[in-house]
Amino acid sequence: GAEHAKCANACITKGIPAGFLTADGTLYIIIGKDHNPANAEIAAFAGKQSAITGKVSENNGVKAIELISIADVKAETKG
């Protein structure tokens, strides 16, 4: 949430892996293209409702999404 956004942004900027929590409570680790870090692309979205597109995978119960794009939900709904 917003109260944790500053802390989350600092952690993501420093390279700590980030996750995406869906509305139904599913948590995905966010990875970049070719399994590179996506931190630089997602740090500004910490604590905000965002829409992510990407390729979903799961291995041994760990869910991940290979990031294609991320956008502010409010920006998407204005169209």
VEXSE-793812 format. One record per residue: residue number from 0; x, y, z of N, C-alpha, C, O in turn; residue in three letters. Coordinates in nm, 3 decimals. Each point is the difference from the previous one (the first is absolute). Layout:
<atoms>
NUM, X, Y, Z, X, Y, Z, X, Y, Z, X, Y, Z, ALA
...
</atoms>
This chain:
<atoms>
0, 0.080, -0.119, 0.000, -0.080, 0.119, 0.000, 0.085, 0.125, 0.000, 0.123, -0.006, 0.000, GLY
1, -0.189, 0.120, 0.000, 0.067, 0.129, -0.009, 0.094, 0.025, 0.117, 0.107, 0.060, -0.019, ALA
2, -0.143, -0.104, 0.139, 0.084, 0.024, 0.117, 0.132, -0.077, -0.008, 0.098, 0.039, 0.065, GLU
3, -0.093, -0.145, -0.141, 0.121, -0.079, -0.014, 0.076, 0.031, -0.130, 0.109, -0.053, -0.021, HIS
4, -0.164, 0.136, -0.064, 0.057, 0.025, -0.133, 0.142, 0.053, 0.005, 0.084, -0.044, -0.079, ALA
5, -0.055, 0.136, 0.169, 0.135, 0.059, 0.007, 0.103, -0.108, 0.034, 0.106, -0.007, -0.063, LYS
6, -0.136, -0.075, 0.160, 0.090, -0.109, 0.040, 0.015, -0.102, -0.114, 0.111, -0.043, -0.031, CYS
7, -0.222, 0.006, -0.029, 0.004, -0.098, -0.110, 0.080, 0.054, -0.117, 0.078, -0.073, -0.061, ALA
8, -0.097, 0.200, 0.028, 0.074, 0.062, -0.110, 0.150, -0.006, 0.029, 0.078, -0.031, -0.090, ASN
9, -0.037, 0.061, 0.213, 0.142, -0.004, 0.036, 0.056, -0.141, -0.014, 0.109, -0.018, -0.053, ALA
10, -0.183, -0.082, 0.099, 0.046, -0.139, -0.010, 0.011, -0.043, -0.146, 0.100, -0.061, -0.039, CYS
11, -0.201, 0.091, -0.041, 0.001, -0.038, -0.140, 0.115, 0.068, -0.073, 0.069, -0.064, -0.080, ILE
12, -0.047, 0.192, 0.108, 0.108, 0.075, -0.063, 0.136, -0.060, 0.034, 0.093, 0.003, -0.081, THR
13, -0.080, -0.059, 0.201, 0.126, -0.061, 0.043, 0.018, -0.142, -0.054, 0.103, -0.063, 0.024, LYS
14, -0.202, 0.011, -0.097, 0.014, -0.129, -0.065, -0.069, -0.116, 0.067, 0.014, -0.113, -0.047, GLY
15, -0.088, 0.136, 0.153, -0.072, -0.108, 0.066, -0.115, -0.044, -0.091, -0.072, 0.085, -0.052, ILE
16, 0.053, -0.215, 0.031, -0.109, -0.045, -0.088, -0.136, 0.052, 0.047, -0.026, 0.014, 0.119, PRO
17, -0.057, 0.015, -0.216, -0.132, 0.055, 0.029, -0.109, -0.097, -0.043, 0.021, -0.085, -0.087, ALA
18, -0.135, 0.100, 0.150, -0.114, -0.084, -0.035, -0.119, 0.085, -0.040, -0.001, 0.121, 0.022, GLY
19, -0.097, -0.186, -0.079, -0.125, 0.062, -0.041, -0.113, -0.079, 0.063, -0.015, -0.119, -0.028, PHE
20, -0.064, 0.184, 0.112, -0.112, -0.065, 0.068, -0.128, 0.031, -0.077, -0.037, 0.117, -0.014, LEU
21, -0.029, -0.220, -0.035, -0.122, 0.019, -0.078, -0.119, 0.023, 0.092, 0.008, -0.021, 0.121, THR
22, -0.118, 0.064, -0.179, -0.122, 0.026, 0.075, -0.051, -0.125, 0.072, -0.065, 0.010, 0.104, ALA
23, 0.093, -0.127, -0.160, -0.046, -0.123, 0.064, 0.100, -0.056, 0.102, -0.020, -0.109, 0.053, ASP
24, 0.128, 0.183, -0.027, 0.097, -0.041, 0.100, 0.114, -0.085, -0.049, 0.079, -0.049, 0.081, GLY
25, -0.066, 0.030, -0.211, 0.110, -0.078, -0.056, 0.124, 0.089, -0.011, -0.008, 0.114, -0.046, THR
26, 0.122, -0.166, 0.089, 0.125, 0.074, -0.003, 0.091, -0.054, -0.110, 0.023, -0.121, -0.008, LEU
27, 0.027, 0.211, -0.076, 0.093, -0.035, -0.108, 0.131, 0.075, 0.022, -0.002, 0.118, 0.033, TYR
28, 0.114, -0.185, -0.051, 0.129, 0.067, -0.005, 0.012, 0.060, -0.139, -0.031, -0.066, -0.099, ILE
29, 0.075, 0.190, 0.091, 0.014, 0.067, -0.129, 0.142, -0.016, -0.050, 0.097, 0.033, 0.069, ILE
30, -0.085, -0.086, -0.191, 0.131, -0.012, -0.064, -0.004, 0.076, -0.132, -0.106, 0.019, -0.058, ILE
31, 0.222, 0.022, 0.012, 0.008, 0.075, -0.125, 0.020, -0.092, -0.119, 0.008, -0.122, 0.014, GLY
32, -0.002, 0.183, -0.130, 0.020, -0.074, -0.124, 0.128, -0.083, 0.009, 0.102, 0.047, 0.051, LYS
33, -0.108, -0.167, -0.099, 0.112, -0.094, 0.003, 0.051, -0.024, 0.142, 0.118, -0.027, 0.022, ASP
34, -0.209, 0.038, 0.075, 0.026, -0.026, 0.142, 0.098, 0.099, 0.063, 0.065, -0.031, 0.099, HIS
35, -0.056, 0.149, -0.156, 0.079, 0.108, 0.059, -0.085, 0.073, 0.103, -0.122, -0.010, -0.004, ASN
36, 0.185, 0.083, 0.097, -0.078, 0.076, 0.098, -0.090, 0.104, -0.069, 0.038, 0.059, -0.101, PRO
37, -0.156, -0.039, 0.157, -0.095, 0.099, -0.053, -0.011, 0.119, 0.094, -0.085, 0.087, -0.020, ALA
38, 0.171, -0.082, 0.121, -0.013, 0.100, 0.107, -0.006, 0.143, -0.051, -0.083, 0.078, 0.048, ASN
39, 0.168, -0.041, -0.142, 0.002, 0.138, -0.049, -0.133, 0.038, -0.065, -0.042, 0.116, 0.007, ALA
40, -0.024, -0.212, -0.069, -0.127, 0.026, -0.068, -0.118, 0.009, 0.095, -0.099, 0.068, -0.029, GLU
41, 0.107, -0.135, 0.144, -0.117, -0.010, 0.088, 0.008, 0.083, 0.126, -0.102, 0.017, 0.067, ILE
42, 0.218, 0.037, -0.031, 0.017, 0.071, 0.128, -0.102, 0.112, 0.019, -0.052, 0.018, 0.110, ALA
43, 0.023, 0.057, -0.214, -0.093, 0.112, 0.011, -0.144, -0.045, 0.028, -0.084, 0.082, 0.037, ALA
44, 0.054, -0.209, -0.055, -0.135, -0.052, 0.019, -0.022, -0.060, 0.138, -0.109, -0.049, 0.030, PHE
45, 0.210, 0.050, 0.054, -0.011, -0.059, 0.134, -0.114, 0.064, 0.078, -0.009, 0.123, 0.007, ALA
46, -0.077, -0.205, 0.050, -0.111, 0.049, 0.081, -0.117, 0.054, -0.078, -0.095, 0.050, 0.060, GLY
47, 0.098, -0.059, -0.192, -0.108, 0.052, -0.085, -0.073, -0.116, -0.067, 0.059, -0.106, -0.024, LYS
48, -0.185, 0.127, -0.005, -0.073, -0.099, -0.079, 0.051, 0.009, -0.142, -0.004, 0.106, -0.063, GLN
49, 0.052, -0.220, 0.013, 0.060, -0.004, -0.133, -0.054, -0.117, -0.079, -0.050, -0.098, 0.057, SER
50, 0.059, 0.109, -0.187, -0.036, -0.109, -0.089, 0.129, -0.049, -0.066, 0.075, 0.078, -0.059, ALA
51, -0.052, -0.207, 0.070, 0.121, -0.060, -0.056, -0.041, -0.098, -0.109, -0.096, -0.076, 0.016, ILE
52, 0.170, 0.078, -0.125, -0.015, -0.104, -0.101, 0.133, -0.074, -0.008, 0.106, 0.059, 0.017, THR
53, -0.115, -0.187, -0.044, 0.121, -0.080, -0.010, -0.031, -0.147, -0.009, -0.116, -0.041, -0.003, GLY
54, 0.222, -0.036, 0.000, -0.012, -0.145, -0.010, 0.007, -0.059, 0.141, 0.098, 0.021, 0.072, LYS
55, -0.201, -0.094, -0.033, -0.010, -0.059, 0.133, 0.061, -0.140, -0.003, -0.020, -0.077, -0.094, VAL
56, 0.095, 0.046, 0.201, 0.054, -0.135, 0.015, -0.007, -0.040, 0.147, -0.017, 0.085, 0.088, SER
57, 0.029, -0.214, -0.063, 0.000, -0.051, 0.137, 0.096, -0.117, 0.008, 0.001, -0.087, -0.087, GLU
58, 0.080, 0.086, 0.194, 0.094, -0.108, 0.021, 0.005, -0.031, 0.149, 0.033, 0.087, 0.081, ASN
59, -0.065, -0.209, -0.044, -0.001, -0.044, 0.140, -0.083, 0.093, 0.088, 0.039, 0.029, 0.113, ASN
60, -0.152, 0.017, -0.163, -0.090, 0.084, 0.077, 0.033, 0.148, -0.001, -0.077, 0.081, 0.053, GLY
61, 0.190, -0.043, -0.112, 0.038, 0.142, -0.009, -0.049, 0.053, -0.133, 0.034, -0.051, -0.106, VAL
62, -0.117, 0.157, 0.113, -0.056, 0.059, -0.121, 0.081, 0.123, -0.039, 0.043, 0.077, 0.086, LYS
63, -0.022, -0.061, -0.215, 0.076, 0.114, -0.051, -0.069, 0.055, -0.124, -0.076, -0.070, -0.067, ALA
64, 0.104, 0.195, 0.039, -0.047, 0.060, -0.124, 0.116, 0.073, -0.065, 0.063, 0.086, 0.062, ILE
65, -0.035, -0.122, -0.187, 0.105, 0.066, -0.077, -0.062, 0.126, -0.060, -0.085, -0.007, -0.088, GLU
66, 0.129, 0.120, 0.137, -0.061, 0.129, -0.030, 0.011, 0.038, -0.148, 0.108, -0.001, -0.058, LEU
67, -0.222, 0.033, 0.000, -0.005, 0.061, -0.133, -0.029, 0.149, 0.015, 0.066, 0.084, -0.061, ILE
68, -0.166, -0.052, 0.145, -0.033, 0.141, 0.022, -0.065, 0.017, 0.138, -0.055, -0.094, 0.057, SER
69, 0.063, 0.216, -0.007, -0.064, 0.036, 0.126, -0.056, 0.141, -0.016, 0.063, 0.086, -0.060, ILE
70, -0.182, -0.064, 0.115, -0.065, 0.131, -0.013, -0.084, 0.026, 0.123, -0.048, -0.092, 0.066, ALA
71, 0.032, 0.218, -0.035, -0.088, 0.044, 0.109, -0.143, -0.035, -0.039, -0.043, 0.031, -0.111, ASP
72, -0.031, -0.093, 0.201, -0.139, -0.039, -0.030, -0.083, 0.121, -0.036, -0.080, -0.006, -0.093, VAL
73, 0.097, 0.118, 0.164, -0.078, 0.120, -0.029, 0.028, 0.051, -0.140, -0.092, 0.045, -0.069, LYS
74, 0.217, -0.051, 0.024, 0.034, 0.045, -0.134, -0.066, -0.088, -0.105, -0.043, 0.049, -0.105, ALA
75, 0.034, -0.180, 0.131, -0.061, -0.093, -0.095, -0.151, 0.022, -0.013, -0.054, -0.015, -0.109, GLU
76, -0.013, 0.051, 0.216, -0.145, 0.013, -0.003, -0.048, 0.133, -0.057, -0.119, 0.015, -0.026, THR
77, 0.208, 0.080, 0.007, -0.037, 0.130, -0.054, -0.025, -0.001, -0.149, -0.069, 0.087, -0.053, LYS
78, 0.126, -0.189, -0.019, -0.002, -0.008, -0.144, -0.132, 0.015, -0.059, -0.013, -0.005, -0.123, GLY
</atoms>
